[in-house]
Every structure is written in structure tokens, then in C-alpha cells.
Amino acid sequence: MQQLAGKIAVVTGGSRGIGVAIARQLAAVGCAVTITGRDPQTLERAVAQFRSEGFALEAQRSDVGSESEVKNLFSSIKNRFGKLDYLINNAGTAHALASVDRLSAEEFRRVVDTNLTGTFLCTRAAIPLMGAGAVIVNNLSVAATQVFAGMSAYCAAKAGALAFTNTLREELREKGIRVLALIPGAVDTEIWNQFWPEAPREKMISAEDVARAVMLALSMPRGTSVDEIRIGPATGTL
Ligand SMILES: NC(=O)c1ccc[n+]([C@@H]2O[C@H](COP(=O)([O-])OP(=O)(O)OC[C@H]3O[C@@H](n4cnc5c(N)ncnc54)[C@H](OP(=O)(O)O)[C@@H]3O)[C@@H](O)[C@H]2O)c1
């Protein structure tokens, strides 16, 4: 992991769950990490926790669905560091289980704005800061390729984000920027409270395990193609 030291990284939705685990492992190998999220208190808690563990890292409040906030985020990365090596498009949200006929348009848009449009907005703002050897990791879900009744907005957004990821990879290949689809199964985080609070957590994998897989992919030498990471419980389903 030595080659990751000194790299500049942004982890969207890095204030808790999978994002904070990836941020912690990046910081531990010497990356300069900026985490984002919407809730300032959750961000502050994460920063305080990192500091208590001996890691320095920056936090910036930024909603991935807001064009202006995303623009501000990457302007400050440019001003502070002048470049970006790793963009981890991790921010995501689910929704309460609802069949299509009961799902509000507002809820549908909120989920698409975060999981799909947010990935686009952050990527578009980050590309000018990235050069050969840089990596973009898009945290999707098994829901990108598998459907779950009651989760239409989430499945549609994640499937769209997979198509976006695959297109992006082709566009950035010539520049030497790698694009990775991260496809986790069930991971024990707070996102489950949005649609299945009593889900069996003991059957899920940990956010740290997902982060370890991401670190392995990031540490692959330039010229290596790792297009997809699929990681989840060995049993497959819950
Ligand atoms: N847990 C799983 O089983 C699982 C499986 C497959 C894929 N995933 C994906 O993994 C990613 C991380 O999820 P998680 O499980 O770690 O969930 P989580 O614990 O709920 O964390 C979500 C993170 O995203 C942030 N976020 C949400 N909406 C945002 C927005 N509009 N702008 C900026 N930040 C936002 C949250 O902070 P704020 O709320 O403060 O903004 C938080 O930091 C998501 O993309 C999710 O779809 C999760």
C-alpha cells in the first residue's frame, strides 16, 4: 500500500458506513483525504474520531445532488491540492419499501439525484483534476444488476449508475484514469434502517471488509484492469 501514500482522495458520503471505512483505510496509508456529507454534526463526529485515532483529514459539507455545492467542493480541492488521485463516489441513499404505485415522485427524484445524478456531478467536476494513474470508484450495489420489489427508485438509480460507470470507463481509458464499479451485497450500515430496520445484521459483511477490497484495487499497478469489485456475504442473500 506504500504507493498510496501522499495521494489526494475525496470520499463522498464519508461521514459514516462504507465511506468512513474507506476514508479511514486511505488515511491510514498516508493519503490526504477529504470526506463529505450533508449533516455537519455527523461529519464533525467522524473528524473527531479520526483525530482521536491519530489521522488528519478534512471534511466538507456538500450535497452530491447540488450542482453548486459539488462545484464548491472540487474548487476547494483544486485550491488546496491542485489535483485529485482518487474519487470515491460513495454517497448514497435508499428509500422506504414502496411499490411503484405508492412511491412519490419527490422520493423517486431524491433517490436518483443522490445515487445517479450525484455520481455524475462529482465525476464531472473531478475529471479536470485527475491525470494518468488516477482512479474513480463508484459505489453501486447488487441492486445495479438485481431487482428488489419495493425498491424501484434505488434499483433504477443504481442500474443507471452502472451504465454511467461503464461508459465513463471507456471515455477515460485513453487518459489512463481507471474507473471501478464497486458492487457490494449486504453490508452492516445505517442505510438498512431506511427500508428494513430489523434485517439480520449478523449475516452481513462489515464496511471495513468492503474498504479492504477497495484498497486492494487501488493498489494495483497502473496498466492493470480491475473494472469491478463484487463483495458480499458468502451466503449471497440474507
Ligand atoms: N450497506 C449496504 O448494504 C450497501 C450495499 C450496497 C451498496 N451500498 C452503497 O454504499 C454507499 C454507502 O452506503 P452506506 O451503506 O455506508 O450507508 P450510510 O451509512 O447511510 O451512509 C451514507 C453516507 O452517504 C451520505 N449521503 C447521503 N446522501 C447524501 C447526499 N445527497 N450528499 C452527500 N452525502 C450524502 C451520508 O451522510 P449524510 O446523510 O449526512 O449526507 C453518509 O455519509 C451507498 O451508495 C449505498 O447505496 C450499501
The ligand as a Tripos MOL2 file, in Angstrom:
@<TRIPOS>MOLECULE
LIG
   48    52     1     0     0
SMALL
NO_CHARGES

@<TRIPOS>ATOM
      1 N1        -24.9630   -1.0270    3.2690 N.am      1 LIG1
      2 C1        -25.2020   -1.8410    2.2440 C.2       1 LIG1
      3 O1        -25.6890   -2.9850    2.3920 O.2       1 LIG1
      4 C2        -24.8560   -1.3870    0.8460 C.ar      1 LIG1
      5 C3        -24.8030   -2.3660   -0.1540 C.ar      1 LIG1
      6 C4        -24.5050   -1.9880   -1.4490 C.ar      1 LIG1
      7 C5        -24.2140   -0.6660   -1.7240 C.ar      1 LIG1
      8 N2        -24.2730    0.2790   -0.7380 N.ar      1 LIG1
      9 C6        -23.9630    1.6510   -1.1100 C.3       1 LIG1
     10 O2        -22.9000    2.1010   -0.3150 O.3       1 LIG1
     11 C7        -22.9360    3.5320   -0.2230 C.3       1 LIG1
     12 C8        -22.7470    3.9520    1.2090 C.3       1 LIG1
     13 O3        -23.8740    3.4870    1.9520 O.3       1 LIG1
     14 P1        -23.8010    3.0070    3.4570 P.3       1 LIG1
     15 O4        -24.3390    1.6400    3.4790 O.co2     1 LIG1
     16 O5        -22.4690    3.2870    4.0420 O.co2     1 LIG1
     17 O6        -24.9370    3.9620    4.0610 O.3       1 LIG1
     18 P2        -24.9600    5.0430    5.2220 P.3       1 LIG1
     19 O7        -24.3450    4.5160    6.4530 O.co2     1 LIG1
     20 O8        -26.3700    5.5060    5.2630 O.co2     1 LIG1
     21 O9        -24.0120    6.2160    4.6760 O.3       1 LIG1
     22 C9        -24.3980    7.0290    3.6280 C.3       1 LIG1
     23 C10       -23.4320    8.1840    3.5250 C.3       1 LIG1
     24 O10       -23.8120    8.9940    2.3930 O.3       1 LIG1
     25 C11       -24.0470   10.3280    2.8400 C.3       1 LIG1
     26 N3        -25.0590   10.9220    1.9610 N.ar      1 LIG1
     27 C12       -26.3290   10.5300    1.7620 C.ar      1 LIG1
     28 N4        -26.9400   11.3450    0.8950 N.ar      1 LIG1
     29 C13       -26.0190   12.2740    0.5280 C.ar      1 LIG1
     30 C14       -26.0370   13.3890   -0.3370 C.ar      1 LIG1
     31 N5        -27.1300   13.7420   -1.0210 N.pl3     1 LIG1
     32 N6        -24.8970   14.1130   -0.4790 N.ar      1 LIG1
     33 C15       -23.7730   13.7820    0.2100 C.ar      1 LIG1
     34 N7        -23.7100   12.7530    1.0440 N.ar      1 LIG1
     35 C16       -24.8150   12.0040    1.2110 C.ar      1 LIG1
     36 C17       -24.4490   10.1910    4.2960 C.3       1 LIG1
     37 O11       -24.2600   11.3800    5.0390 O.3       1 LIG1
     38 P3        -25.4720   12.4760    5.2070 P.3       1 LIG1
     39 O12       -26.7290   11.7050    5.4090 O.co2     1 LIG1
     40 O13       -25.0580   13.3120    6.3580 O.co2     1 LIG1
     41 O14       -25.4660   13.2330    3.9310 O.co2     1 LIG1
     42 C18       -23.4760    9.1120    4.7410 C.3       1 LIG1
     43 O15       -22.2090    9.6570    4.9660 O.3       1 LIG1
     44 C19       -24.2780    3.9510   -0.8550 C.3       1 LIG1
     45 O16       -24.0690    4.3900   -2.1690 O.3       1 LIG1
     46 C20       -25.0770    2.6530   -0.8520 C.3       1 LIG1
     47 O17       -26.0560    2.6400   -1.8580 O.3       1 LIG1
     48 C21       -24.5710   -0.0630    0.5460 C.ar      1 LIG1
@<TRIPOS>BOND
     1     1     2 1
     2     2     3 2
     3     2     4 1
     4     4     5 ar
     5     4    48 ar
     6     5     6 ar
     7     6     7 ar
     8     7     8 ar
     9     8     9 1
    10     8    48 ar
    11     9    10 1
    12     9    46 1
    13    10    11 1
    14    11    12 1
    15    11    44 1
    16    12    13 1
    17    13    14 1
    18    14    15 2
    19    14    16 1
    20    14    17 1
    21    17    18 1
    22    18    19 2
    23    18    20 1
    24    18    21 1
    25    21    22 1
    26    22    23 1
    27    23    24 1
    28    23    42 1
    29    24    25 1
    30    25    26 1
    31    25    36 1
    32    26    27 ar
    33    26    35 ar
    34    27    28 ar
    35    28    29 ar
    36    29    30 ar
    37    29    35 ar
    38    30    31 1
    39    30    32 ar
    40    32    33 ar
    41    33    34 ar
    42    34    35 ar
    43    36    37 1
    44    36    42 1
    45    37    38 1
    46    38    39 2
    47    38    40 1
    48    38    41 1
    49    42    43 1
    50    44    45 1
    51    44    46 1
    52    46    47 1
@<TRIPOS>SUBSTRUCTURE
     1 LIG1         1 GROUP 0 **** ****
